[in-house]
Amino acid sequence: MSFIKKGATTLAIAGAMFAVAGCSSSEPKQQDPNIDSVIQQSEQGYRNTTVGYTFTYPENWQNSVVERDTFEWNNQRVDAQNMAVFYYKNFELNSTPEPLLALATYPQQEWEQMQRQARDRVGSTPAHVIGTKNDQVLVAYINTQNPYDAGSSQGQEYARHVLTPGQVQNAISW
């Protein structure tokens, strides 16, 4: 009996870990344990298998954006059912990845409650609603604060990778 309980507990933990990941990428894991995948030229987009949306990468993101399945955005935990964060990284300079865009989904009721609470907070990155489907709200967090000197070549390159809410919405199929 104890073996069955342990097996069920292990199976439940494994299932929870799989459910928390919630997002998939066709690219294998990289050597860097902090990076889930690097967008390659042959890839067409990011596919979230849990919620069922696809994000088509902009052409200028090829080989300069890193994708992670995470619950963090700008070093703060975001309570979303699942989340994919896309970072700019200059591989030639081996720079530290800097967040560009995060896509997250929330149940409709939870999203509405978060919006009521957000009215009282100042200074947080606003989320842009990209779409709703089956009681789920897909939102985009867009980092508009350039982490580099805006006049530097790296700052200008970073700025070229930042998308507008409309560009994100046009790149999503759901």
Residue, then its C-alpha position, 0 to 999 in steps of 0.5 A: m500500500s505504501f508503494i502505491k501511495k509513493g508511486a501516485t505521489t511521484l506521478a502527481i508531482a511529475g504531472a504537475m511539473f509537466a503541466v507547469a511547463g505548459c509550453s513547448s518548443s521544437e528546439p532541443k535544450q541548450q547547454d546554458p541551463n538558464i536558456d530553454s531554446v534559441i530561435q533558429q532561422s528554420e523555425q517559423g514560430y513558438r507554439n504553446t500546446t497547452v493553450g493552442y496559440t502560435f507566435t510567428y517570430p519577426e524576421n529580425w529575431q532570427n538568431s538573436v532572441v532566446e526563448r524561455d518557459t518561465f514565470e519570471w518577467n524582469n526578475q519578478r515572478v508573474d503568476a500566470q498559468n503558463m508563460a513564454v519569455f523572449y530575450y534579446k541576446n547579442f551572441e557575438l558579444n556574448s551579452t546577457p539576455e535582456p527581456l523583450l516580450a513575455l506571453a502569458t495566459y490567465p483565466q478570464q475571471e483571474w485576469e479581471q481581478m488582476q486588472r482591478q488590483a493593478r489600478d492601485r499599482v504604479g510602475s509595473t509593466p502594463a500587459h496588453v490583451i492580445g486575445t481571448k478564447n475559451d475563458q482564457v486571456l492571452v496577454a503580452y508584456i512588452n519591455t519598452q525600456n532599453p537596457y542599453d545606452a540608446g545611442s550605442s549599436q547594441g541599444q539600437e539593435y535592441a530597440r529594433h527587436v521591440l514589438t508594438p502590441g499591434q505587431v504582437q497581435n498580428a503575429i499570434s494565431w489562436 
